[in-house]
């Protein structure tokens, strides 16, 4: 059974993974500095959402313009036909 990600699922996963990676990358330095400026209260939420939108748009465009070479992505993402 193939599970295909919808746009909302893709963006939710992208945003959560982006933010987790961002904070994981900063974690040690933040701990060593005593969390100066409380960076965890200033996460790049808008950037993550923007990047998720851009990534989805690029994937959709690639699938639309690259068939049949995009068959592997078609099986992963539920991209509606235009």
C-alpha positions in Angstrom: 0.0 0.0 0.0 1.4 3.4 -1.0 0.8 6.3 1.3 0.9 9.6 -0.5 1.5 12.9 1.3 -1.0 15.7 0.7 0.1 19.3 0.5 -1.0 19.9 4.1 0.8 16.8 5.4 4.0 17.7 3.5 4.0 21.3 4.8 3.3 20.2 8.4 6.2 17.7 8.2 8.5 20.2 6.5 7.9 22.9 9.1 8.2 20.7 12.1 11.4 19.1 10.8 12.9 22.5 9.9 12.2 23.9 13.3 13.5 20.8 15.1 16.6 20.8 13.1 17.1 24.5 13.6 16.9 24.3 17.3 18.9 21.1 17.6 21.7 22.8 15.7 21.6 25.7 18.1 21.0 23.7 21.3 24.6 23.2 22.6 25.6 26.9 22.0 22.4 28.1 23.6 23.0 25.9 26.7 26.6 27.1 27.0 25.5 30.8 26.8 22.6 30.3 29.3 20.0 30.8 26.5 20.8 34.4 26.1 17.9 36.2 24.4 15.8 33.1 24.8 16.2 32.0 21.2 13.5 29.3 21.7 11.0 32.1 21.9 12.1 33.5 18.6 12.1 30.5 16.2 11.9 31.1 12.5 8.2 30.1 12.1 7.5 32.4 9.1 10.7 31.3 7.4 9.8 27.6 7.9 6.3 28.2 6.4 7.7 30.1 3.5 10.2 27.4 2.7 7.6 24.7 3.0 5.4 26.6 0.4 8.4 27.1 -1.9 9.4 23.4 -1.7 5.9 22.2 -2.4 5.6 24.5 -5.4 8.9 23.3 -6.8 7.9 19.7 -6.3 4.6 20.2 -8.0 6.2 22.1 -10.9 8.8 19.4 -11.3 6.2 16.6 -11.3 4.0 18.6 -13.8 6.8 19.4 -16.2 9.0 16.3 -15.9 6.6 13.4 -16.6 7.3 10.5 -17.0 10.7 11.1 -15.3 8.9 12.3 -12.1 7.2 9.0 -11.5 9.0 8.4 -8.3 7.7 11.7 -6.8 4.2 11.1 -8.1 4.0 8.0 -5.9 5.1 9.9 -2.8 3.1 13.1 -3.1 -0.6 13.5 -3.8 -0.3 16.4 -6.3 -3.6 17.2 -8.0 -3.6 17.5 -11.8 -4.0 21.0 -13.2 
